[in-house]
Structures are given as structure tokens and as C-alpha cells.
């Protein structure tokens, strides 16, 4: 039953009425990675996740978690999987501690083990001083921490968090990501959905989802390169006439050229900025062009995403 | 403009939940149809027995007169049993086979011919005041008509009717009403209480997290059943105790038996409520369905009118209702002083229905959020 993948999603499709929420999606999530499902609201991320957890039945396709088929052996999957839903789903009329105890017992701990585990989690997620407060009276951030604690109660190998940072203030967002990395170090595979592109940079690998389809998959860097066809380098030159760049190793295309008095700013597409930048500068200087500044342009995932979506629209 | 916007919005919202809307709008129609079906047509006839200890010609004339009277729709009773001794007739009433027995005395024919005084007896089961009074009136009326006819033919005689009551002398209103009060308390209240329990989890989304744990639908259904049972059980004992020990409602049978049958209907009501809960999408729908489910019980289970007086077609419906079996058993214990064993069939039906409700609920509860 072992598998090299934590999650295998194969040709997954979900149709609600006439609406295809998820359209023939296939993904392989490796063990031990932080995998991001990225996409705008309504792209089908939550639906995908719910199918991974067996909370809804796929119209087509199947999912395996650590090699276990979800449809057939859901209980086995649940024992090794933790889930934090997008919206708060715990009992508002129970206290923080009571909620945690309930879930510890539901996952099969005996009374003493459950108490110990709850104590651990209360400390780890900084909930100790609020343990007697009703969950309904918690602030948004505390609710999120409690939800995460519940997801982790049975020490799952796979944790799936759906929009953990939606509507959460920046310090807590940072805290969450720090915590995810720490969990990940302990060997936990994490799947996180988000529509915050900047956050997605924290993931080892990503899949971009748009209208139920996967439009890209890979590391953040790979996705950016995929979107633009390479890295972008900005070079500021002092020269009377535009220099020839074509033919220099790694240069694919000059994207922009802007003249201001005696300086020219070039935006150049190269296959790999980190290895090519120095050689490009050297070639220019050997041709008698003075290079004032040369650097790689930072591309946000947002830019990459917009570019990829535009490509899809065509 | 403000008002129209609000009206428009609310009507739209109502139309978006067709299940609830249909239930609300159809409820009066269905209640009316059920009411007419149950009470509109010819009612069911009340079974009686006759013990002809005489065997002479006049006694047979009386029996055929009784038969004719019921056939002509004069009365709604039917001779279903013939007894051969007073004791046998008495037993048939006591066992609940019939509601009344007519005793034609030995020497009846002779006494009529001789114009002497004769004593015809009516043994009455007074545990259901409505039935016993009704059937008594009808029997007396029929026999008085018979007396007139016979007098014309054979000359006058004195016709005395004496009355023997079982489970009497009479049942007071409060005694008769205890079963009804317990029905509301043990059927409608727990049923509607638990009916919203699962839909509430769905509405508040706690269901989504709950079914992420390795539990089964059996766990959820049984967990809810036992939790609500523990909470509502106290209420049952309190009400029964209050009625019997403080308000001195008459209980002929054993208090323990009464408690046990109350407990059985409580579990049955909770199971029925759970099934409703599994079937409904939101809390409003669940409430509506619970009330909806209570209507046939109210009309046909003997809650308002003894089920025996209903038309025969509707009696089939009665026999599907858990409350019918409960009320029957409860009254038999409370007023007639029967034991649980005397009501074995009804109790088995009650338990059987409970099991069916529970198994269906477990089967239909899907651990999904669709």
C-alpha cells in the first residue's frame, strides 16, 4: 500500500448541475512537500480538496492518499489526514478545550492520552490561556488556531488546509506559514489552498487552478519561467546606439527598450538569469558598452498567473 | 419602493426552498383530506358479543333485530362473537375483544310470552368513555324498538336492561387524558427536538469537521439517540410521577409497566426524529417535517378519537403509527390494569418500528457534505 506520492489525483471531475467545478484534474503531490493549490475564488480548489477527503463524490476520476483509494477506504485515509476547512466548523457552544478533547477521543485516543495531546496542542498553538473560553467567543485568529489544532490532533501525515489565511491579519499569516514549515520539517506533507499569490511563494510546488482546470504545475520558479518563457533581466546601459544582444548565449528576446538621454534601459528575456547575467554583462562591456546596472527582475506569481490565464483565454 | 423591495425579496427567498414551501402550503390540504378520509365516511363499527343463554325463538328475534339495526346504519356496532355463558361474555369484554356484550337470560322467551319481567344485561367496557356511552345508547335504543315490536305481537312485558361495567365505574376526564398528554410529551416534543439535530450540524458546518474523523453513520445516529434519550428521559419520569403521585391520576396497572411503555415510545419518537433529521436539508425543513409527521398520529392513532371509530380504510394508516400502539398499550395498562405481556403484540410493533426507523436513518445518512 506504500506509494511514492502522498496524494495522487487522477482525471478528477466534479459536475454540479451544468457547472463543471473541477474539470479532468490530475495532480501528484510528493511525500514531504508543501504543495499549494493556487487560484482565484471559485476556481475549484475547495471542491478538489473535498474530493481528496471523500467529503464529496467525484463525478469522474479518483484520488489515492498514500496509495489508499479514498472512495473505498475512506476511514484509513482519515486516520492519517488532518483537515482545516475554509470556514470555522467547530462547536461554538463548546470551549476550546472541550472541542479539542472531543476530537482527540473521536480519533481514538483514550482519556489519558487525549488529555495529554490536548495539553500539548494548547501550548503549541498558544491557546492555553483561552482553553475555557467558548469557541464562539474567540476572535478570528484564535478560531483559526483552534481549527488548526483540531486538524493536527491525531498527528496526521498529511495536513490539508483550505484558505488558512483568508481574513487573517499579517502577523498571524506569518505565524501560520512558520508553523507549516516547522510541521513540514517534521515530515508532514501539507496541501494548502490560497488565493494570495505572494503566500504561494512559500510552497515547494504549486498547481495553478483556473475554472476547474490545472493550467500550470511546478515550483514557483518553474511556473514563472513557464509563464514568461524564461527569466527577465533589466540592464541599464550608457551608449549612443542600441547594442546588439542577439546571439549572446542565453538571450531569447528583447522585451522592452527605453531611451533616456544617453542611457538605455533594456528588458531582456533569458533562459536562466542566475547563470547568464554575468556573461551577458561581460559581452556588452567587451563591445565597448558601459553597463551601469544589471539585475534580474523579480516576477511575482501574480504576474505569472495573469500571464498564464491570458494564455488560456486565447 | 422600500416595501416592494422587501416583499419581493422575501417571496423570492420562500420560493428558493421548495420543499419547505410545499410542506407549508400542502399541509392544510392534506390535513383536510386526511380528516375527511378518517372521519367523513361511515365510521368503523364497534365489536360486541352476544351471549344467548335462552335459545328460544324470541331471543333469536332479538339477535336478528340487533344485526339489522347495525346493518341499517342505525348503530355502528357489529356482533363479532357469540358467547355461551355469562363468564365467557364477560371475558370477551375484559380481554378487549369486544367493547360490550349482551346477555340474553335463560328463560327469556318464556318470560316474554308470559308477559313477565325480564332482565337483559349489557356488559360494558368503560375504559373508553366515548365508545362505551355511544354503544350503550345504541343498544338500549335498539332493544326498546324491539320491545315495541314484540309487545304489538305478543302483548306487553317488562323489559329491564341492567348494566355491568368493567374497568369502571367510569373514567374521569383527567384519567382518560393522561395518555394524550404523554403522547404530546413523548412523541411530538422529542421528535421535533432531535429532528433538527443533524441539519443544525449541517447548517453550522460542524458536520464537515465531524465526518473527517473515522466515525460511521452508526456512531452519529446512536450517539444522538442516546444523548437525547438521556436528556428527555428525566422529563418522562417527572411527568408520569407528577401525574400519578401529585395529581393522583388513576393508574390501575403497574407504574413500572407504564414507565416502560413510555420509555419505548420515547425511543421510537427519537428514532423517527432522527430519520427526519437525516432527510431534511435545513432546520426549518426538519421542523416542518416533524410537525407534518405528527398530523396523521394526531388524527388516526386514537389521540383525539378512539381508532376503532375511524373508517376501516384509515385504520390501515393507524396501524402504521407508533403512537397508535403506544396509546393502546398505555390505556390498557393505565385504565384496564393490563400488564405489558397482555400487550405483547403492540409492544413488539413499537420496538419493530423503532428498529426500522433507526436502520433507515443509519442507511440514509451519508458522510458527505454535498
Interface residues (C-beta under 8 A of the other chain):
Chain A: X50 X53 X54 X55 X56 X57 X74 X75 X78 X79 X81 X82 X83 X85 X87 X88 X89 X90 X91 X92 X103 X106 X107 X108 X147 X150
Chain B: X204 X205 X206 X207 X208 X209 X210 X211 X212 X213 X214 X215 X367 X368 X369 X370
